Amino acid sequence: MKFIIVGLGNPGDQYLKTRHNVGFRVLDKIAKDNQVDFYLDKYVYRTDVSFKSRKLILLKPNTFMNLSGKAVSYWMKKEKISNENILVVTDDISLPFGKLRLRKKGSHGGHNGLLDIQSHIGDTKFSRLRFGIGSDFSKGQQASFVLSNFSSDEEKELSNKINLAIQIIQEFAFLGVERAMSNFNAK
């Protein structure tokens, strides 16, 4: 069985540790744990890992986040993977820092990366792992906030939250979205 795991973020060193790039950071940790490197492929940086006989195709779109849909659509078609086997890892300002929430489907919730994916694949029925980054910003400062780095206190907690996100991804691939939601969303 094959799955596409998409981490949302922005390419470039200047965005590496920003809140908006937490999806990239989760995938980077999976690659590091499996001792594989990402390589440039069409519209993405890609690497593949295995987990309990499941093939996880890890994709980091090399477009800016708000244009991620073209990459997701292309790789879904190329790999012949249906919506049920897609998981998008994304930041979410409506969740407190470190809160993780897995959803089977849903709206974009104002997230332009999810909106672009929905518009390119023509559906809202794909799973998403929402990674809370908090909302400690003044009115009109959302863009600055998501493009800022995590605080030093948040960075200290981040690796545990990233490891939890990886567990959720593994359960999504091995046990399915419903079981993974049941096991993790209450935490």
C-alpha positions, 0 to 999 in steps of 0.5 A, a space after each residue: 500500500 502506498 500513501 502520500 504524506 505532504 508537508 506544507 511549508 515554504 522553500 528556502 533557508 529563510 523559512 526553515 524554522 518558521 511556524 508556517 514550515 512545521 509540516 516540512 519539519 515533521 517530514 524532515 524528522 521522518 527522513 532523518 529517522 529513516 536515514 534518507 535524504 530528500 531529492 528534487 523531483 517535479 514540483 517537490 522535494 521527495 523521499 520514500 520510507 517504509 513503515 510496516 509494509 506501507 510505502 510512505 511517499 514524503 513530499 515537500 512542495 517546492 512552490 510556496 505554500 499557497 501554490 501546493 495544489 499543483 504538486 499534490 495533484 500531479 503526484 496523486 495522478 502519477 502514483 495512482 493514489 486516491 484521496 483516502 491515502 493522502 495526508 497533509 501536515 499543516 500548521 494551524 493558528 486556530 489550535 494552541 501551540 503543540 495541539 495536534 488534530 487529525 481530520 478525515 476531510 474538511 474545509 480549508 479553514 482559511 489556510 491558503 495551502 489547503 485551499 489550493 490543494 482542494 482547488 487542484 484535486 477538486 475535493 475536500 475529502 483528504 486527511 489533514 494533520 493540523 499542527 497547532 502553532 497558536 495565535 499570539 498575534 495582533 489584528 492584521 499581523 497573521 502573516 508576520 506571525 506565521 512567518 516568524 520563528 517559534 519562541 525558544 520555549 516553544 522550540 524546546 517542546 517542538 521535538 516532542 510534538 513532532 515525534 507525536 505527529 510522526 506517530 499519528 502519521 504511522 497510525 494513519 498509514 497502518 491502521 487507517 484514519 478513523 483509528 488514528 483519530 480515535 487514538 490521538 485526537 483526545 490527547 
